[in-house]
Amino acid sequence: MTRRIPLGLAVLLLLSFLGGCQTTDVRPDGQGRDNTGQLGSPVRRASPADVYVQLGTAYLAEDRVSEAFKNARKAVMVDPQLASAHTLLGVLHQRLGQLAEAGKHFNKAVQLAPHDPYALNALGSFKCGQGDYAEADRYFRRALQNPLYPTPWVALYNAGSCQEKSEAFEEAEMDYRAALRQNPRFAPALLRMAHLSFRKDNHLSARAYLQRYLAEAPHTAESLWLGVRTEKQLGDMNQMSVYAAKLRSLFPDSEQVRYLEAF
């Protein structure tokens, strides 16, 4: 059974950064819970900055980046020792393309809370975006060592995405499969498994993963283009036409439509 996730975390689970290649699960609470995640460690006291982290996270979930940034900065000013504030501020600097500042805050969050899986996952994603794949993988594995991490499939997906970027496709598949064992309905991992199956000419598997993905997430230009190519390989011209029509209708200005016209 898939573990239940707090609503605020679920909202943020699929917020993408690094050009949409990574997924992060910045914890939005700061409600007095242990920010190290160590079993047996004392519960940290509530911080006056928690409310700013909560507000900043809510604004980020609505893509109101300016308001989110203001609240994240207030959180760090009020409590410079609050790891979740630095993680959130790092994500926002990254969204704004301010990578040096983003890296500084991600590193600070891990320094303050070296067992916090959210901080570790965020720093790993940042390192991957910088092309430091081996170092990124170390941070993802550290996040996964925490037995209290409620969304390990996110770090597993990020680890797989990073492996795929480094062209370690077998390792990427292992991580995606592990993510789906933790959460069989996690759409990003389903879509990447569809891509990897197509890459291996396992088109029936690609179709199956794509169908599972489409049961969990709305169409994207990427998923529809993969559907077009998969159904062509399987010889189902009717379904290929359905995907192609939806691609043209829903994403007329996408690069995938340009690929389609030359297909």
Secondary structure, DSSP 8 states (H G I E B T S, - for coil): ------HHHHHHTT-EETTTTEE-------SS--SS--TT-------TTHHHHHHHHHHHHTT-HHHHHHHHHHHHHH-TT-HHHHHHHHHHHHHTT-HHHHHHHHHHHHHH-TT-HHHHHHHHHHHHHTT-HHHHHHHHHHHHT-TT-S-HHHHHHHHHHHHHHTT-HHHHHHHHHHHHHH-TT-HHHHHHHHHHHHHTT-HHHHHHHHHHHHHHS---HHHHHHHHHHHHHHT-HHHHHHHHHHHHHH-TTSHHHHHHHT-
